[in-house]
Amino acid sequence: MSIRRFAVGRSDALCIAAILILATLFLAPALRPGYTLLPLDLEAGIAPWDTQIHQQLQNWLLSDPFYQYYPFRNLIAESLRQGGFILWNPYIFGGHPMMGDVLAQTFYPPNIVGMLLFPLARAWVFLIWGHMAMTGALMYGYLRHVKLRPAVALFGAIAWMLNAVTVVWLETPHFLSTVAWLPGIFWLLDIGKTRRRWSAIAGAGALFGVLMLAGQIQYAIGSAWLIGIWGAFHTVVESLEQRRIVLWSLIAVLVAGSLGIGIGMIQLAPAFEFLKFSHRVNPFATFF
């Protein structure tokens, strides 16, 4: 299949607008002034705040955003507004290394920008909306790049944007913020492959670095496997088609991956050191 540059037309603009509108409608209750996207009914079991909650607890399994992720971001937001950058949390037992905890998303750029621009409760839901709309738009762009028709690309983008994993884990923001960049990475890699552009490869590496900082390391490792498989697949296909060894796709993946991991090391290096203290660690996970 030949892949050519597509011109953005009226139908593409309408499809992108539809993605933005759908993401807005889906999150409309939380986007209203005075609302956010947190299981605040958990306060019903915590004195003295239980007196201000008058509804039954719906789901205990949503407690991590309430007890961990939002407080982590609150500490980061307070330190940023005071002109600092918190790397150590003194409020958990004898202290907790924020820079080593990937779930704190300490170095994730969109969170930093959002917390500087908005109050944390609003930044929380705005960032979720932004990642949902962005990943839908990136998937649409990627599918159009491989010459799918606008309606088909829109269907694929919506299916990706509102997939079951995203919706179920929506209040756990690092799940969405990690996979949100994946369509953009493949889009840029494909541009780099078809047009032999190192700038596109570098862009894919930069996005992969942001993905590495987004907090869900399991998804980041899975994304790395997918990117590697993409490079190996296109290397084999191009080599068979041209009847000679063509290593461009594999080299592109190695360059983009090395750049992304290099960017992510500010988070990955302390995280790997911190990992050995986890009760969930095992020799295979440490090696991997």
N, C-alpha and C positions, 0 to 999 in steps of 0.2 A: 504494500500500500504506500503510495507516495504521500508525503506530508509537506504541505505548502503553507506559507504564511496566510492567515485568514484576515480579512479586513473587517474591522468592527463596524457593524451596520446598525440600523434601527432595531432589528430583531434582537441583536445581542444586547443592546442597551435596555430593551424591554425585559429581557430575561434576567439581567443583572438586577434591575429594579424589582422584579418579582421575587428574587432571592432575598433582597434586603427587606421587602415588605413581609415576606413569610417569616423570616427570623424575628422581625419586630412583633408580628401578631402572636407568634408562639410564646414570646417572653413578655407580652404586654402586661400581664398582672404584676410582674416584678419590676417592670420599667416605670410604673406609675410613681409619682412623687411620694416619698414617705415609705416606700417599699424596697425590699431587697430580696435576694434569693438565698435564704437561709432557713433551716428548721428551727425557728425561734420557739416552737412549742416545747422544745427540750427544757426551757426555763421552768416549766410546770413542776419539775422535780428538783429544782435547786432553790433553796432558801437563800436570801429573802426575796428573790425575784419571782418566786412562784405566785405571789399575790397579784402580779400584774398580768398573768396569763389565765385566761378563762376558757380554754379549749383543751380537749383531750389529746394526749400525745399520739401522733400518727405512726411514727416509724423510728424506732431506736437505732436502726442501722445507718441513719444519716448523721450520726453524732460527730464523726470526724471533722466535717467542715465547721461545726459549731465549737468544738473543743480544741481543735488544732489549727486548721488552715486559716480561718479568719483571725484568731489571736496572733498567729505568726505575722500575717500581713499588717495587723494593727501595730505591732512593734516596729516593723520595717517602715510603715508610714510615719509614725511618730519620730523615728530617728531621722528620716529624710527631711521632715519639716523643721527639725532642729539643726539641720546642716551636717548630720553625721550619717553613718551607714553601719547598722548593727550587724555584727558577725557572731555575737554571743548572747544567748538569752539567759539572764540571771534568775528568772522566775520559775524555772523547773528544777526542783531538787537542788543539787549543788551547781547547776548550770547546764546549758544545752547549746551545742555548737550549731548555730543557725546556718553558718556557711557550709556545714557538712550534711545538713538535712535537705535532701532534694525536694521534699514536700513543702518546704518553706518558700521555694522559688525565689531565693534571696537575690539572685543575679539575673532574673528574667526581665528583659527590657520593657515589654508592654506593661507589666505590673508596676514597675517604677514610674513610668510616665503617667499611667492612670491614677496612681495614688498621689502624685504631685498635682494633678489637675482637678481631682474631685475628692469630696469626702469619701472615706473608705467604703461605707455602705453602698453609695452610688457607684463608686469605681468597681466594686465587686460585680454588680449586675451588668454594668456597661461593658466590662471586659468579657464577660460571658457572651453577651450579645455580639460584641465585636468579633470574637473568635468564631462564633457560629456563622455570622454573615461572611466573614473573610474566607473561611474554608469552603463554603458553598460557592463563592465567587471564583476562588482558585480552581476548584474542581470543574466549574463551568469553563473557565479559560483553558484548562488542560484538555478537556474533552473536545472543545472547539479546535484546539491546536491539532488534534489528530483527525480533524475533518468530520466529526459528527455534526449532524444538522442541529440548529439551535434548539428545537423542541426536544430532541433526544438528549442533547447535552444538558438541558435544563432538568429533565427527568433524572438523569444521573447525578447532577449536582444536589438536587433536593433529597434524593435517596441517601447520598453521602452525608449531607448536612444534618439530616434528621434520623440517622441510623440509630438502632436500638441502644448501642453502647453509649453514644453521645447523650441521648435523652435520659437514660437511666442514671448516668453518673454526672448529670449536669451541675449538681451542687458541689461536686468534687472537681474543682476547676482545672487541676493539672492534667486530668484525662483529656479534656477537650483541647487545652492549650498545646499539648504535645502533638497530637495527630493533626491539628488544624493546618500545620505547615506542610504536610506530606504532599498534597496535590501540587503545590507550588514548586517543591523540590523536583518532582518528576517532570513538571512543565519545563523548568529551566534546563534540566538534564537533557531532555529531548531536543530543546532548541540548540544546546551545545553540541549534541550528537549530529543533528541533521545539518547544521550550518557551520560546524567546526569553530564555535565561538568560545574562547576561554573566559570571556566576561560572564557568559551565562553559566558556565561551570563554577566560576567563583561565586556567583549569586546563589547557586544551589548549595554550595558549601556554607555560605553565610546563613542561609535559612536552616540548614541542618544543624549549625551551631546554636541557633536560637531554639530549635527543637530540643537539643540536648540540655538546654537551660530551663526547659518548661516544666520539669518536675516529675514526670512519670517515666522512670528509667526503663521499666519493662517495655513500655511502648517505644521508647527510643531505641532499645536493642532490636525490637521487632522491625522498626522502620529501617534500621541499618541492614538487617537481613534482606528486606524487600529491595532496598537500593542495590545491594550486592547482587541479588538474583537478577534484577533488571540489567545490570552491567554485563553479567555472564551470558544472559539470554541473547542480548543484542550482539555481543561479541561472536557467539556461535552463528547466529543468523547471518550477520554481515560477512563473516568468513566463508560460509557456505555459498552465499550468493556471489561473492567476488572470486571464489576459488583461490583465496590466499588468506593468510592470517591478518585480520584487521583488529587491532587492539584499542582503537579510539574510545569505544564505550567503556571498556574496562579501565583504561587510564583516567577517563573523565570521572568515573565513580571513585577511584582511588584518590584523585586530587580533591574532589568535593568532600569525600569522607574524611580525609586527613585534615582539611581546613575546618570542617565542622567539629571534629573531635578536639582539635586544637583550641577552638573558641570555647567549647564546653568544658575544657579541663579546669577552668576556674571553679567550676562546681563539681566536676567528676573526681578530681584528685582528693579533696577533703572528704567527699562522700565515700570513696573507696576506703579511706583510712577509718572513717566512722563506722563503716559497715561491719567491721570485725567485732564491734561491741553489741551488735543486734542479737537478740535471742532467736531470730529467724534465720540466722546465717548457717550455711553448711559449706563443706569444702568445695562442692561443685559450683555453688553460687559465687564463692570467693574467687575461684579460678576463672569463671566466666566473666 
